[in-house]
Amino acid sequence: MKQKRDRYEMHKYWGKKPSSDLGALIRKYSNEGDTVLDPFSGYGVFCCEAFLLNRNVISNDLNPVANFLNEQLLNKDVDLDLLKQQWGSIREEFKPFVEKWFEWKVNNKAVQLSSILRDKNDVPLKAKYKVNGGRKALEIELNGDDVNKYIEYEASQTIEDWYPVTKLIVNSRISAKKGMDVSHVFTKRTLSCHARLLSLIEKHSSGKEQNLLKVAFTANLANCSRLVPPIKSRGDMAPGAWMTGFYTGETYLENNVLQYFENRLVKAIKGKSDYLSYFGGSGELDLYPINYSNEFKIINQDAKNLNIGDETIDYIFTDPPYGDAVPYFEQSIIWNSWLSLVPDYDNEIVITDSKEREKNHSVYEHDINEAFSEIRRVLKTGKMFSLTYHSLSGLEWKAITNACIKNGFDLVSFEWLVQKSFTPRQINRAKTIKGDVLVTFKKSNTIKKYRSDSNDETITLFSRNIEQWLENELLDTNEIFLRIMKMVFSERILIGNVDLLKILVQQFILTNDNKWALHDELKVC
């Protein structure tokens, strides 16, 4: 099966899991007509796969932009032909506006700049453009007169359309500084163009069609912000991608809003066409037709207090918040603000370095346990609950692990689910795990007793088992993590402030081929 589905490429929301793996889970642990839930649905890959497999779906996320994206992903009412007509009207009015901002003369001929390299003081250095009909972008240096004209035109313009000035939550870890608001991550040029584009979308479109245009619009925001770094190893103007945070480097790329938006709109239309094909008689499921009789519900609730009846859910899958890896609400402010959506920051389950939010590890552990208590309450006895997580930080994976044990979930399986893409931290650190762990549990009739060993006892237990395993064979970090977690779940061991990675680093040696070994074994080699 195709791994990268068009329907999941409409937007850049984080944390998407492979659809083929999720489809296999849905088939294995539920039946057509069952009701399934994802309490932290994010973009909605699981919920979409479940809906296409004729399950009744409840998709929940406290982040309003996630709910917005879920709605646009799952609805079947959008008219793509009408949307294209509306885009024609929008484009006709938008194109001359953008052209004034990005027009340049090369050899006395007017061209449209597609990308401009600017330094951290916003001074233009280089630019790219395409000749009509040409496929390859041409690069030009910008001299003193060019730079002055570019800056003077920008300074002389007034932005007449609405744009958000929502304050960023101060957090040094994601470069959100005091006094910064959403508008500061754009140049005046791209801010003006985005503001005009949004006003035209709202002028010429409405309903589901307008919402799908806004999916493309929000997906394009970071593309045309000051957050796009060049990949210098590939050239001064080789485009990188916004990953996380609000950091602007020594140089950044200012991209043409119209050109980049049209690319995102193509992705949105392809994604929606892919989804609609399942219901219109031309999709890949034609060989195995499904008589759809299911429904979906999208709710925006605190996962610690779901408005769902007791024992009403047949299967639950979720990818819970990654602790401090991604402060979702703080980063998605770039999308929520333009859509005039206001998140419930108080009830977000997260660890953040933002001092004003008071969301530390102990609060995270408490909140995760409350959320998993809700999962137990709504899940039918004897039914399955699957989750993924990847952090090896003792203060994060122990919170999720302990919540599963405390709330009476019995281990069914423990395996690797390769994630859509590795984080920079995973790529750059050989000692960390690669990919997500997939754990499936069964809800037991009663909550069984569990062990509450001291930190020292747990460290000793882990160390002795790792030592025994390494006496027989060298193991990578993934395999050791998997074995430890199977033991923890099987023996129902609550974990204190124990960091597995720290145990490995302090007591064992990592070989050149990224396998862990005993100190003595390495010396013999």
C-alpha positions in Angstrom: 0.0 0.0 0.0 1.0 3.6 -0.7 2.5 5.0 2.5 2.2 8.7 1.9 -1.5 9.3 1.1 -2.5 12.5 -0.6 -5.3 13.0 2.0 -2.6 13.3 4.7 -0.4 15.8 2.9 -3.0 18.7 2.9 -1.4 20.3 5.9 1.8 20.3 7.9 0.4 19.5 11.4 2.9 17.4 13.3 2.9 13.8 14.4 1.2 11.9 11.6 1.5 8.2 11.8 1.7 5.7 8.8 -1.8 5.1 7.6 -1.2 1.5 6.5 -0.1 0.6 10.0 -3.1 2.3 11.5 -5.4 0.6 9.1 -4.0 -2.8 10.2 -4.6 -1.9 13.8 -8.2 -0.9 13.1 -8.9 -4.1 11.3 -7.3 -6.2 14.0 -9.0 -4.7 17.0 -12.4 -3.5 15.8 -15.2 -4.4 13.4 -17.3 -2.5 11.0 -20.0 -0.6 12.8 -17.9 -0.3 16.0 -17.2 3.0 17.7 -13.6 4.1 17.9 -11.9 7.0 19.6 -8.7 9.0 19.4 -8.6 11.4 22.4 -5.5 13.3 21.0 -6.4 13.1 17.3 -4.1 15.8 15.9 -4.4 15.9 12.1 -6.7 12.9 12.3 -5.0 10.1 10.4 -6.3 7.4 12.7 -9.8 8.8 12.6 -9.8 9.1 8.8 -8.6 5.5 8.3 -11.2 4.2 10.8 -14.0 6.1 9.0 -12.9 4.8 5.6 -13.1 1.3 7.2 -16.7 1.9 8.2 -16.2 2.5 11.9 -18.1 5.1 13.8 -15.5 7.7 14.8 -15.1 10.1 17.7 -12.2 12.5 17.0 -11.1 14.6 20.0 -8.4 17.3 20.4 -8.3 20.3 22.6 -6.4 22.3 20.0 -9.0 24.0 17.9 -6.9 24.0 14.7 -6.6 20.2 14.9 -10.4 20.0 15.1 -10.6 22.4 12.1 -8.3 20.2 10.1 -10.2 17.0 11.2 -13.4 18.5 10.0 -12.0 19.4 6.6 -10.4 16.0 6.3 -13.5 14.0 7.1 -16.4 15.9 5.6 -17.9 14.7 2.3 -19.8 17.8 1.3 -17.2 20.0 -0.3 -17.7 20.8 -4.0 -14.2 20.8 -5.6 -15.5 22.2 -8.9 -17.1 25.1 -7.1 -13.9 25.6 -5.1 -11.9 25.8 -8.3 -14.3 28.4 -9.7 -14.0 30.4 -6.5 -10.2 30.2 -6.6 -10.4 31.6 -10.1 -12.1 34.7 -8.9 -9.8 35.0 -5.9 -6.7 34.6 -8.1 -7.9 37.2 -10.6 -8.1 39.8 -7.9 -5.1 38.6 -5.9 -2.5 38.2 -8.8 -2.0 41.9 -9.6 -1.7 42.7 -5.8 1.1 40.2 -5.4 2.8 41.1 -8.6 3.3 44.7 -7.3 5.1 43.3 -4.3 7.3 40.7 -6.1 7.9 42.4 -9.5 11.5 42.9 -10.5 13.3 43.9 -13.7 16.0 41.8 -15.2 17.6 43.2 -18.3 14.8 45.7 -18.5 12.2 42.9 -18.5 9.6 42.5 -15.7 9.8 39.2 -13.8 8.1 37.8 -10.7 10.6 37.0 -7.9 9.8 33.5 -6.5 12.2 33.7 -3.6 14.4 36.3 -1.9 17.3 35.7 0.4 17.3 38.2 3.3 19.6 38.5 6.3 18.5 38.7 9.9 18.1 42.5 9.5 15.8 41.9 6.5 18.3 43.2 4.0 17.8 41.4 0.6 20.9 39.6 -0.7 19.8 37.4 -3.6 16.7 36.4 -5.5 15.3 33.7 -7.7 12.9 34.0 -10.6 11.6 31.9 -13.5 11.4 33.1 -17.1 7.9 32.4 -18.6 7.8 28.8 -19.7 11.0 28.0 -18.0 11.3 25.2 -15.5 14.6 26.1 -13.8 14.7 29.1 -11.5 17.5 31.6 -12.2 19.4 33.3 -9.4 20.5 36.9 -9.3 22.6 39.0 -6.9 20.9 42.1 -5.6 23.1 45.2 -5.7 22.8 48.4 -3.6 20.3 50.1 -5.8 18.1 47.0 -6.0 18.2 46.6 -2.3 17.2 50.2 -1.7 14.3 50.0 -4.1 13.1 46.8 -2.5 13.2 48.2 1.0 11.8 51.5 0.1 8.8 50.0 -1.7 8.1 47.8 1.3 8.4 50.7 3.8 6.0 52.9 1.7 3.1 50.4 1.7 0.3 50.3 4.2 -1.4 47.0 5.1 -5.1 47.6 4.7 -6.4 44.1 5.5 -6.8 42.4 8.9 -4.0 40.3 10.2 -3.5 38.8 13.7 -1.3 40.4 16.3 -1.7 37.6 18.9 1.1 37.6 21.4 3.5 34.6 21.4 3.8 32.8 24.7 7.3 33.6 25.9 9.4 30.4 25.7 13.1 30.5 25.0 13.2 26.9 23.9 11.1 27.7 20.8 12.6 31.2 20.4 9.4 32.9 21.3 10.6 36.2 22.9 8.9 38.8 25.0 7.0 41.3 22.9 6.8 39.0 19.9 3.4 38.5 18.2 2.4 36.4 15.2 2.9 39.2 12.7 6.6 39.4 13.6 7.3 36.0 11.9 6.5 37.6 8.6 8.0 40.4 6.5 5.8 43.3 5.7 5.6 42.0 2.2 4.4 38.5 3.0 2.2 39.7 5.9 0.4 42.1 3.5 0.0 39.3 0.9 -1.4 36.8 3.4 -3.8 39.4 4.8 -5.1 40.2 1.3 -5.4 36.5 0.4 -7.4 35.7 3.5 -9.7 38.7 2.9 -10.3 37.5 -0.7 -11.0 33.9 0.4 -13.7 35.3 2.8 -15.0 37.6 0.1 -15.3 35.0 -2.8 -15.9 31.7 -0.9 -18.1 30.3 1.9 -18.9 27.1 3.6 -16.9 23.9 3.1 -15.2 25.3 0.1 -13.9 28.3 2.0 -12.7 26.0 4.8 -10.7 23.9 2.4 -9.1 27.1 1.0 -8.2 28.0 4.6 -6.6 24.6 5.0 -4.3 25.5 2.1 -3.9 29.0 3.5 -2.7 27.9 7.0 -0.5 25.3 5.5 1.2 28.0 3.5 1.8 30.4 6.3 5.1 29.1 7.5 6.3 28.6 3.9 6.1 32.3 3.4 7.3 33.5 6.7 10.7 34.5 8.2 11.0 30.9 9.5 12.3 29.3 6.3 16.0 28.7 6.5 18.3 28.0 3.5 20.1 24.7 3.6 23.6 26.2 3.2 25.2 22.9 2.3 23.1 22.9 -0.8 23.5 26.6 -1.7 22.6 30.0 -0.3 19.1 29.7 -1.6 18.3 26.0 -1.3 15.0 26.0 0.7 14.7 24.3 4.0 11.5 23.8 6.0 9.9 25.2 9.1 10.0 22.5 11.7 9.4 23.9 15.2 9.8 27.2 17.0 10.0 30.8 15.9 13.7 31.2 15.3 15.0 33.3 12.4 18.5 32.5 11.4 21.3 34.7 10.0 19.5 34.4 6.6 16.0 33.3 5.6 14.0 32.9 2.5 11.1 35.2 1.7 8.8 33.3 -0.7 6.2 34.5 -3.2 2.9 34.0 -1.5 0.8 33.4 -4.6 3.2 30.8 -6.1 3.6 28.9 -2.9 -0.1 29.1 -2.0 -1.0 27.6 -5.4 1.3 24.6 -4.6 -0.5 24.1 -1.3 -3.9 24.4 -2.9 -3.0 21.7 -5.3 -2.1 19.5 -2.4 -5.4 20.3 -0.6 -7.4 19.5 -3.7 -5.5 16.3 -4.4 -5.9 15.2 -0.8 -9.6 15.9 -0.7 -10.1 14.1 -4.1 -8.3 11.1 -2.7 -10.7 11.0 0.3 -13.8 11.6 -1.7 -12.9 8.9 -4.2 -13.8 6.3 -1.5 -17.4 7.4 -1.7 -17.8 8.3 -5.3 -17.2 5.0 -7.1 -13.7 5.7 -8.4 -11.5 5.0 -5.5 -9.1 2.3 -4.8 -11.7 0.5 -2.6 -13.8 -0.2 -5.7 -12.6 -3.8 -5.7 -13.9 -4.2 -2.2 -16.9 -2.0 -2.0 -18.1 -0.9 1.4 -21.7 0.0 2.2 -21.0 3.0 4.4 -23.5 3.3 7.3 -21.1 5.0 9.8 -20.8 8.5 11.3 -18.1 10.7 12.6 -18.2 13.2 15.5 -15.4 15.8 16.1 -15.3 17.1 19.6 -13.1 19.8 21.2 -12.8 18.6 24.8 -10.3 18.2 27.6 -9.0 14.6 27.4 -9.1 14.6 31.2 -12.9 15.1 31.1 -14.5 13.7 28.0 -18.2 14.1 27.6 -18.6 10.4 26.5 -20.6 7.7 28.2 -19.1 5.0 30.3 -18.1 1.8 28.4 -19.3 3.0 25.0 -16.1 2.8 22.9 -15.0 -0.4 21.2 -11.4 0.5 20.4 -9.1 3.5 21.3 -5.9 4.5 19.6 -3.9 7.6 20.5 -0.6 9.3 20.2 -0.4 11.2 23.5 1.4 14.6 23.9 5.2 14.3 23.6 5.9 16.0 26.9 8.3 18.8 26.1 9.2 17.6 22.6 6.5 19.7 20.9 4.5 22.4 22.8 1.6 22.1 20.3 -0.6 25.0 21.3 2.3 27.4 21.6 3.6 26.5 18.1 0.3 26.2 16.4 -0.5 29.8 17.3 0.7 30.6 13.8 -2.4 28.8 12.5 -5.0 29.4 15.3 -4.4 33.1 15.3 -5.1 33.5 11.5 -8.3 31.5 11.9 -9.3 33.5 15.0 -9.3 30.4 17.1 -8.5 30.5 20.8 -7.0 27.4 22.5 -7.7 26.3 26.0 -4.1 26.7 27.2 -4.9 25.9 30.9 -6.0 22.3 30.1 -3.4 21.4 27.5 -1.3 18.4 28.6 2.2 19.4 27.9 5.6 20.1 29.4 6.8 23.6 28.5 9.7 25.9 29.4 7.4 28.8 29.4 7.5 30.2 32.9 4.1 31.8 32.8 2.3 28.5 32.1 3.6 26.4 35.0 3.4 23.1 33.0 6.2 21.0 34.5 6.9 17.3 34.6 4.8 16.6 37.7 1.8 18.4 36.2 2.3 16.5 33.0 2.3 13.2 34.9 -0.8 14.0 36.8 -2.6 15.1 33.7 -1.6 12.1 31.7 -2.9 9.8 34.4 -6.2 11.7 34.5 -6.6 11.3 30.7 -5.8 7.6 30.8 -8.4 7.2 33.6 -10.9 8.7 31.2 -9.8 6.3 28.5 -10.5 3.4 30.9 -13.9 4.8 31.8 -15.2 5.1 28.2 -13.6 1.9 26.9 -15.6 -1.3 27.1 -14.2 -4.0 29.4 -12.1 -6.5 27.5 -11.6 -4.1 24.5 -8.3 -2.8 23.3 -6.4 0.4 23.7 -3.3 1.2 21.6 -0.8 4.0 22.0 2.4 5.2 20.5 5.3 7.1 22.1 9.0 7.5 21.5 10.7 9.4 24.3 13.4 7.8 26.4 13.4 10.6 28.9 12.7 9.0 32.3 10.3 11.8 33.2 8.2 11.4 30.1 7.9 7.7 29.3 7.5 6.8 32.9 4.5 9.1 33.1 2.7 7.3 30.3 3.8 3.9 31.4 2.7 4.4 35.0 -0.7 5.8 33.8 -1.3 2.6 31.8 -0.4 0.4 34.8 -2.3 2.4 37.4 -5.5 2.4 35.3 -5.7 -1.3 34.8 -4.5 -2.0 31.3 -3.0 -5.4 30.6 -0.2 -5.7 28.0 -1.2 -7.4 24.8 1.6 -6.5 22.4 4.7 -4.2 22.3 6.4 -3.4 19.0 7.9 -0.7 16.8 5.8 1.5 14.6 8.1 3.5 12.3 7.0 7.1 12.4 6.4 9.3 9.4 9.7 11.2 9.9 12.4 11.3 12.6 12.9 14.4 14.7 16.2 16.2 14.4 17.0 15.0 17.9 16.5 11.4 16.9 18.6 11.7 13.8 21.5 13.5 15.5 21.7 11.4 18.6 22.8 7.8 18.1 22.0 6.9 21.6 18.3 7.6 21.4 15.6 5.4 19.9 14.6 5.5 16.2 10.8 5.4 15.6 7.7 5.1 17.8 6.8 2.3 20.2 3.4 0.8 19.6 1.8 -0.7 22.7 -1.6 -2.4 22.8 -3.5 -3.2 26.0 -6.7 -4.8 27.1 -9.0 -3.2 29.6 -9.1 -5.6 32.6 -12.2 -6.1 34.8 -10.3 -4.8 37.8 -7.3 -2.7 38.4 -4.6 -5.2 39.6 -1.9 -4.6 42.1 1.3 -3.0 40.9 4.9 -2.7 42.3 6.2 0.6 43.7 9.9 0.0 43.9 12.3 2.7 44.9 14.4 4.4 42.3 17.5 2.6 43.4 15.7 -0.8 43.2 14.4 0.0 39.7 17.8 1.1 38.5 19.3 -2.1 39.9 16.6 -4.2 38.3 17.1 -2.6 34.9 20.9 -2.8 35.1 21.0 -6.5 36.0 18.6 -7.4 33.2 20.5 -5.4 30.6 23.8 -6.9 31.8 22.3 -10.4 31.4 21.1 -9.6 27.9 24.4 -8.2 26.8 26.3 -11.2 28.1 24.6 -13.1 25.2 24.5 -10.5 22.4 25.1 -6.8 21.6 21.9 -4.9 21.4 20.9 -1.5 20.0 19.0 1.1 22.0 15.6 0.1 20.4 15.9 -3.5 21.4 16.9 -2.7 25.0 14.1 -0.2 25.4 11.6 -2.8 24.0 12.7 -5.5 26.4 12.7 -3.2 29.4 9.2 -2.0 28.6 7.9 -5.5 28.2 9.2 -6.4 31.6 7.8 -3.2 33.2 4.3 -3.8 31.8 4.3 -7.6 32.4 5.4 -7.2 36.0 3.4 -4.0 36.5 6.3 -2.0 37.8 5.7 1.7 38.5 8.7 3.8 37.4 10.0 6.6 39.5 12.6 9.2 38.4 14.6 6.6 36.4 16.2 7.5 33.1 16.9 4.4 31.0 19.2 6.3 28.7 21.2 7.6 31.6 21.6 4.0 32.9 22.9 2.9 29.5 25.4 5.8 29.2 26.8 5.4 32.7 27.0 1.6 32.9 27.6 0.4 29.4 29.5 1.2 26.2 28.1 2.1 22.8 30.2 0.4 20.0 31.0 2.0 16.7 28.1 0.2 15.1 25.7 1.7 17.6 25.3 -1.5 19.7 25.5 -1.5 23.5 28.1 -3.8 25.1 29.6 -4.6 28.5 32.8 -2.8 29.3 34.8 -6.1 29.5 33.4 -7.4 26.2 34.5 -4.3 24.4 38.1 -4.6 25.8 38.3 -8.2 24.6 37.2 -7.2 21.1 
